Amino acid sequence: MGYGYMDGAGFMGGWGMVFGGFMMLFWIAAFVALVVFLVRWISGEPKKGSAANAKAILEQRYARGELDTPEYQERLKALHSAT
C-alpha cells in the first residue's frame, strides 16, 4: 500500500506543520509592518534627514553654544536654499 508522498507521519513527514508555522509568523509580521508603515505615512511623521529635523538639530546646537550667531545664520540660510 503506497501513499506516494505521504508516510506514517503525514504530509512531508511532519515538516508541513513546521513550515506552516513559519509561514503564519511571516504573514503576521508582514501585516504588523504594513500597519506601522501606514500609520507613519498617514500621520506625516517627518523622516530622518528632513529639513524640519535638520533645522531642529541646528537650533539645538545653537542653544548649546556649539555654534556662534554668524555660523548659525549661515547654516540656516544654506538649509533653506537646499529645500
N, C-alpha and C positions, 0 to 999 in steps of 0.2 A: 504494500500500500504506500505509494509515493505521494507526497504532498507538494512536491516541487520546491518552492522557496520557503515553505513553512516546515518547521520541525516541532518537536515537542514543546518548546518554549513559546511558540507563536511566531508572528511575523518578525523576520530578521533576528531570530534568536533572542528577543527581548530588547534589542538595541532600538527598536522603534519607539519605545516609551522614553528612552533617554533622549533620543533625537527630538521627539515631540516636546519634551520638557524644555530643552534648549530653545526650540523654535517659539514656544509660548513666552519664555523670558525675553527673547529677542523682540517679539511683537509688542510686549508690554513696554519695554524700554524705548522702542521706536515711537510708540504712542505718547509716552511721557515727554520725550524730546520734542515731538511735534507741538504738544500743548505749550511747553515752555517757550519754544520759538514763537508761536503765535501770540502769546501773552506779551512777550517783549516787543514784538513787532507792532502790535496794536497800541501798546502803552507809549510808544515813541521814545523809549529809553535811549539816551544818546550813546552812541557806540564809542568804544575806546578809540582815542586818537581824533575825535571830532573837535571842531573849533570851539564848542562850548566847554569841553573838557580841557582843552589846551588853555583857554582863557582863565579857567578856574585855577589851574596849576600855576599860571603866570601870576595871578593875583595873590595866591598863597605865598609864592616865593618873594614877591614884593613886600607883603605884610611881614614876613620873617626877616626882612632886611638883606636877603641874598642878592637883590637887585637894587641899584640906585634908580632915581627917577628918570634920568635920560635913557638908561638902558631899558627900563620897563616900558617907557613910551615908544622907543624904537621897536622893541619886540612886539608890542601891541599893534603898532602900525603894520609891521610885517605880517602879523597874523591876520589882520583884516584884509590886507591886499591879497593874501593867499586864498581867501574864501570867496 
